[in-house]
Amino acid sequence: MASCCSPGGSCCGTSAFFTRWSRYYARRFRSGGLEPVQKHLIEGIQTLPLAGSTVLDIGCGVGSLHLTLLQRGASTAVGIDLSEGMLQEARKFAEELGLSKRTEYINGDFTAIAPSMQQSDITVLDKVVCCYENLRALVTSSTGKTNHIYALSHPKENLLMKGLFKSHMALARLFGWSFHPFWHDWAEMRSRILSQGFTLAYERSTLAWQVLVFRRL
């Protein structure tokens, strides 16, 4: 099992933060199912047939997305997360749904372990790009492991979301919080994905989030 980071590193702060919230996310999935953003991601991914596809879920959380894709026809899934607490909840859901033999879970930083990962047909990053400092490395390594569909969500480019993120980042610096989100150049991110041979196949948004699904045939 890959270690997420060195003690005190920024990804360790991310791990601890989401582990504290893992039971909340599990209760929310159990009681309410998929969030609106996740429903858009599933809809966009299903523009191509799922049958027999392999799934790579980076920042998989409690597993809601890849477990849903498995229920809808995908063959196997690998969930990667910095938070062991999130992975514990994902394993519980996989067991309850009878999907444990079709799932694998890895606790670690995807960019560090990417060279050892197998190719996937579908890669998903839900609300992950705003939690990762080196976005260029994340996009390069994850698109490089994707055969057909690359699906992600990122904060919507509006004054409300930008203000919220910038405020959180400023407070984190001021008080020395171990975790804070990142605001990136989302247009540059999109261009980088397109430069890897993908085309934009689906785009939707909520008040706070933008959903993009790319495909490479």
C-alpha positions in Angstrom: 0.0 0.0 0.0 1.4 3.3 -1.0 1.9 6.0 1.7 0.1 9.2 0.8 2.9 11.5 1.8 5.6 12.4 4.2 4.4 13.4 7.7 3.2 17.0 7.7 2.8 17.1 3.9 -0.2 18.8 2.3 -1.7 15.6 1.2 -1.6 14.2 4.7 -3.7 17.2 5.7 -6.1 16.3 2.9 -6.2 12.7 4.1 -6.9 13.6 7.7 -9.6 16.1 6.7 -11.6 13.7 4.6 -11.2 10.8 7.0 -12.9 13.0 9.6 -15.8 13.5 7.2 -16.0 10.0 5.8 -18.9 8.8 7.9 -20.9 11.9 7.0 -20.4 11.2 3.2 -21.3 7.5 3.8 -24.6 8.5 5.5 -25.4 10.9 2.8 -24.8 8.4 0.0 -26.8 5.7 1.9 -29.8 8.0 2.5 -29.8 10.2 -0.6 -27.9 8.3 -3.3 -25.9 10.2 -5.9 -25.4 14.0 -5.6 -26.5 16.1 -8.6 -23.0 16.5 -9.8 -22.4 12.8 -9.7 -25.7 12.2 -11.6 -24.3 14.4 -14.4 -21.1 12.5 -14.4 -22.8 9.2 -14.8 -25.1 10.6 -17.5 -22.1 11.9 -19.4 -20.1 8.7 -19.0 -23.0 6.7 -20.3 -22.9 8.4 -23.7 -20.7 5.4 -24.5 -21.5 1.7 -23.6 -20.4 0.7 -20.2 -20.5 -3.1 -20.7 -17.1 -4.7 -19.9 -15.4 -1.3 -19.1 -12.7 -0.9 -16.5 -13.0 2.1 -14.2 -10.3 4.2 -12.4 -11.9 6.4 -9.7 -9.3 8.9 -8.4 -10.3 10.5 -5.2 -13.1 7.9 -5.0 -14.4 8.8 -1.6 -17.0 6.4 -0.3 -17.2 4.8 -3.8 -20.6 6.1 -5.0 -19.5 6.7 -8.6 -17.6 3.6 -9.4 -20.0 1.3 -7.6 -22.9 2.8 -9.6 -21.0 2.3 -12.8 -20.4 -1.3 -11.8 -24.1 -1.8 -11.2 -24.8 -0.4 -14.6 -22.5 -2.7 -16.6 -18.8 -1.8 -16.0 -16.7 -4.9 -15.2 -14.1 -3.8 -12.6 -13.1 -0.7 -10.7 -10.1 0.6 -8.9 -10.7 3.3 -6.3 -7.8 5.5 -5.1 -8.0 7.9 -2.3 -5.7 9.7 0.2 -8.1 9.1 3.0 -8.2 5.6 4.5 -11.4 6.5 6.2 -13.1 7.1 2.9 -11.8 3.8 1.6 -13.1 1.9 4.6 -16.6 3.2 3.8 -16.1 2.3 0.1 -15.2 -1.3 1.0 -18.3 -1.6 3.2 -20.5 -0.4 0.4 -18.8 -2.8 -2.1 -19.4 -5.7 0.3 -23.1 -4.8 0.9 -23.7 -4.5 -2.9 -22.0 -7.8 -3.7 -19.3 -6.0 -5.6 -16.2 -6.6 -3.5 -14.7 -9.1 -5.9 -14.9 -6.5 -8.7 -13.2 -3.7 -6.8 -9.8 -2.8 -5.6 -8.9 0.0 -3.3 -5.6 1.8 -2.9 -4.6 4.4 -0.3 -2.2 6.8 -1.8 -1.4 9.8 -4.0 -2.3 8.9 -7.6 0.5 10.8 -9.2 3.1 8.9 -7.1 1.7 5.5 -8.0 0.5 6.1 -11.5 3.5 4.4 -13.2 2.4 1.1 -11.6 -1.3 1.4 -12.5 -2.9 -0.4 -15.4 -4.8 1.4 -18.1 -8.5 2.0 -17.6 -11.3 2.5 -20.0 -13.0 5.2 -17.8 -11.3 7.6 -15.4 -13.3 9.7 -13.0 -12.2 12.6 -10.8 -15.1 14.1 -8.9 -14.2 17.3 -7.0 -10.6 16.2 -7.0 -8.8 18.7 -9.1 -9.5 21.5 -6.6 -7.9 19.4 -3.8 -4.6 18.8 -5.6 -1.8 21.4 -5.8 0.1 20.1 -8.8 -2.8 20.0 -11.3 -0.6 19.6 -14.3 1.0 16.4 -12.9 -2.4 15.0 -12.0 -4.0 15.6 -15.4 -1.0 14.4 -17.3 -0.7 11.1 -15.3 -4.4 10.4 -15.2 -5.1 11.1 -18.9 -2.1 8.9 -19.7 -3.9 6.0 -18.0 -7.2 6.5 -19.8 -8.3 4.7 -22.9 -11.7 6.1 -23.7 -13.6 8.3 -21.2 -12.2 11.0 -18.9 -14.8 12.5 -16.6 -14.3 15.2 -14.0 -15.9 18.0 -12.0 -14.4 21.3 -11.0 -15.5 24.5 -9.2 -17.6 26.6 -11.5 -15.9 29.7 -12.8 -18.0 32.4 -11.1 -17.5 35.1 -8.6 -19.2 33.2 -5.8 -17.1 30.1 -6.1 -13.9 31.9 -6.7 -14.5 34.1 -3.7 -15.3 31.1 -1.5 -12.2 29.3 -2.5 -9.9 32.3 -2.2 -11.3 33.1 1.2 -10.8 29.5 2.4 -7.2 29.5 1.1 -6.4 32.8 2.8 -7.8 31.6 6.1 -5.8 28.4 5.8 -2.6 30.3 5.4 -3.5 32.6 8.2 -4.3 29.9 10.7 -1.9 27.2 9.4 -4.6 24.7 8.5 -3.3 21.4 7.2 -5.8 21.3 4.4 -7.1 23.8 2.0 -8.5 23.7 -1.6 -6.8 25.1 -4.7 -8.1 27.4 -7.4 -6.6 26.6 -10.7 -6.8 27.9 -14.3 -9.7 25.7 -15.4 -9.5 26.8 -19.0 -5.8 25.8 -19.1 -6.8 22.5 -17.5 -9.4 21.9 -20.2 -6.9 22.7 -23.0 -4.4 20.3 -21.5 -6.9 17.5 -21.5 -7.8 18.2 -25.2 -4.1 18.2 -26.1 -3.9 14.6 -24.9 -6.2 13.5 -27.8 -9.6 13.9 -26.1 -12.7 15.7 -27.3 -15.4 17.2 -25.1 -18.5 14.9 -25.3 -20.6 16.3 -22.5 -20.8 19.4 -20.3 -23.3 20.3 -17.6 -23.2 22.5 -14.5 -24.8 23.1 -11.2 -24.7 26.4 -9.2 -21.3 25.5 -7.8 -19.8 22.8 -10.1 -18.9 22.2 -13.7 -19.0 18.7 -15.1 -16.9 17.7 -18.1 -16.8 14.4 -19.8 -14.2 13.8 -22.6 -13.8 10.9 -24.8 -11.0 9.4 -26.9 -12.0 6.7 -29.4 
